[in-house]
Amino acid sequence: MKRGAAEKLSRELRQGRTASLARRRFIVGASLFCCGTMALAALYQTGVIRRMPDVSFPNFDSNKVMSSPQAYEILGMPDAPLAVASYAMTAGLAAMGGLERGGQLRFVTLMMAGKVVVDSFFAAKLVRDQFVRQHRTFCIWCLSTSAVTLSMLLPALCESTMALRASEAAAS
């Protein structure tokens, strides 16, 4: 990317005031929140810290959930580092492109929306699994991450709808 284009992108992302940028900024912030919660979980799952901070409510035991066999089933590693990488990718997709992204980078907008839909499916599955597979034992960190993930769904779908409309308008 040439210097002038990079300067324009920097200015647009930091100072732009559009509904699209507001939605994308929300997705970036939400994704990075999820990176943070899952980074803490990764520290626990790999033994860097001995215990997860937890709430003292009935049926909540983050340490039990985070150390369950299910949390280590994917690729022979803990699931939290994978979640950190996944949410970082979502943040990157949301941050990619400037004000005219919907018209110029429609495929990125659609990839971001698709990724958020898949992430939301897995977030809902995680909550269900904690209810069923963990015998109604919940992890506050997982539930908050799932809730924030689901909150990204509407802004991501709005962005993809706008990109598709821009594509249809350009084709006409």
Secondary structure as UniProt FT lines:
FT   HELIX           3..15
FT   HELIX           19..45
FT   TURN            46..47
FT   TURN            58..59
FT   HELIX           62..66
FT   HELIX           69..72
FT   TURN            75..76
FT   HELIX           79..95
FT   TURN            99..100
FT   HELIX           101..104
FT   HELIX           106..132
FT   TURN            133..135
FT   HELIX           140..151
FT   HELIX           153..171
//
